[in-house]
Amino acid sequence: MADMPDKIDREESAEIGRRRKLRNWGLLLALVAFSGLFYAVTIVKLMKPH
């Protein structure tokens, strides 16, 4: 990592911000999907007659 510059320009900073935003949206989507899966499994288990 010795050849990495100390400072990044405005375009690189904007690109890093865009990538971070996309990654955060992806994580949000995964979290919502996972929560929905748990919710659906719970509802199915509660509705199952004993």
PyRosetta script that sets phi, psi and omega in degrees:
from pyrosetta import init, pose_from_sequence

init()
pose = pose_from_sequence("MADMPDKIDREESAEIGRRRKLRNWGLLLALVAFSGLFYAVTIVKLMKPH")
pose.set_psi(1, 14.6)
pose.set_omega(1, -178.8)
pose.set_phi(2, -70.6)
pose.set_psi(2, -25.4)
pose.set_omega(2, -177.7)
pose.set_phi(3, -91.3)
pose.set_psi(3, 11.0)
pose.set_omega(3, 176.5)
pose.set_phi(4, -80.4)
pose.set_psi(4, 135.9)
pose.set_omega(4, 179.0)
pose.set_phi(5, -70.1)
pose.set_psi(5, 153.8)
pose.set_omega(5, 179.8)
pose.set_phi(6, -70.7)
pose.set_psi(6, -33.3)
pose.set_omega(6, -177.3)
pose.set_phi(7, -124.7)
pose.set_psi(7, 151.9)
pose.set_omega(7, 176.4)
pose.set_phi(8, -114.2)
pose.set_psi(8, 152.3)
pose.set_omega(8, -178.9)
pose.set_phi(9, -83.4)
pose.set_psi(9, 177.9)
pose.set_omega(9, -175.0)
pose.set_phi(10, -63.4)
pose.set_psi(10, -39.1)
pose.set_omega(10, -179.8)
pose.set_phi(11, -65.4)
pose.set_psi(11, -42.7)
pose.set_omega(11, 178.9)
pose.set_phi(12, -65.1)
pose.set_psi(12, -39.2)
pose.set_omega(12, 178.5)
pose.set_phi(13, -63.8)
pose.set_psi(13, -41.4)
pose.set_omega(13, 178.7)
pose.set_phi(14, -65.7)
pose.set_psi(14, -39.2)
pose.set_omega(14, 178.6)
pose.set_phi(15, -64.4)
pose.set_psi(15, -41.6)
pose.set_omega(15, 177.7)
pose.set_phi(16, -62.8)
pose.set_psi(16, -40.4)
pose.set_omega(16, 178.5)
pose.set_phi(17, -63.8)
pose.set_psi(17, -41.4)
pose.set_omega(17, 178.6)
pose.set_phi(18, -64.3)
pose.set_psi(18, -43.3)
pose.set_omega(18, 179.4)
pose.set_phi(19, -63.8)
pose.set_psi(19, -40.4)
pose.set_omega(19, 179.8)
pose.set_phi(20, -64.5)
pose.set_psi(20, -41.0)
pose.set_omega(20, -179.9)
pose.set_phi(21, -64.5)
pose.set_psi(21, -43.4)
pose.set_omega(21, 178.1)
pose.set_phi(22, -62.7)
pose.set_psi(22, -42.0)
pose.set_omega(22, 178.8)
pose.set_phi(23, -63.5)
pose.set_psi(23, -41.4)
pose.set_omega(23, 179.0)
pose.set_phi(24, -64.1)
pose.set_psi(24, -40.1)
pose.set_omega(24, 177.4)
pose.set_phi(25, -64.9)
pose.set_psi(25, -38.4)
pose.set_omega(25, 177.3)
pose.set_phi(26, -63.7)
pose.set_psi(26, -42.3)
pose.set_omega(26, 178.0)
pose.set_phi(27, -66.0)
pose.set_psi(27, -38.7)
pose.set_omega(27, 176.9)
pose.set_phi(28, -61.8)
pose.set_psi(28, -45.2)
pose.set_omega(28, 179.3)
pose.set_phi(29, -61.2)
pose.set_psi(29, -43.6)
pose.set_omega(29, 178.7)
pose.set_phi(30, -63.6)
pose.set_psi(30, -41.3)
pose.set_omega(30, 179.5)
pose.set_phi(31, -65.4)
pose.set_psi(31, -42.7)
pose.set_omega(31, 178.6)
pose.set_phi(32, -65.1)
pose.set_psi(32, -41.6)
pose.set_omega(32, 178.9)
pose.set_phi(33, -63.9)
pose.set_psi(33, -43.0)
pose.set_omega(33, 179.8)
pose.set_phi(34, -65.0)
pose.set_psi(34, -42.1)
pose.set_omega(34, 177.8)
pose.set_phi(35, -64.4)
pose.set_psi(35, -41.5)
pose.set_omega(35, 178.1)
pose.set_phi(36, -63.3)
pose.set_psi(36, -37.7)
pose.set_omega(36, 177.4)
pose.set_phi(37, -62.5)
pose.set_psi(37, -47.0)
pose.set_omega(37, 177.9)
pose.set_phi(38, -61.7)
pose.set_psi(38, -40.6)
pose.set_omega(38, 178.9)
pose.set_phi(39, -61.9)
pose.set_psi(39, -46.4)
pose.set_omega(39, -179.0)
pose.set_phi(40, -64.0)
pose.set_psi(40, -42.8)
pose.set_omega(40, 178.8)
pose.set_phi(41, -62.8)
pose.set_psi(41, -40.8)
pose.set_omega(41, 179.1)
pose.set_phi(42, -63.7)
pose.set_psi(42, -44.8)
pose.set_omega(42, 179.7)
pose.set_phi(43, -62.8)
pose.set_psi(43, -42.7)
pose.set_omega(43, -179.9)
pose.set_phi(44, -63.6)
pose.set_psi(44, -41.4)
pose.set_omega(44, 179.4)
pose.set_phi(45, -66.8)
pose.set_psi(45, -37.3)
pose.set_omega(45, 179.7)
pose.set_phi(46, -70.8)
pose.set_psi(46, -31.3)
pose.set_omega(46, -178.5)
pose.set_phi(47, -81.5)
pose.set_psi(47, -17.1)
pose.set_omega(47, -177.7)
pose.set_phi(48, -68.7)
pose.set_psi(48, 126.0)
pose.set_omega(48, 179.2)
pose.set_phi(49, -70.8)
pose.set_psi(49, 147.2)
pose.set_omega(49, 179.9)
pose.set_phi(50, -95.7)
pose.dump_pdb("model.pdb")
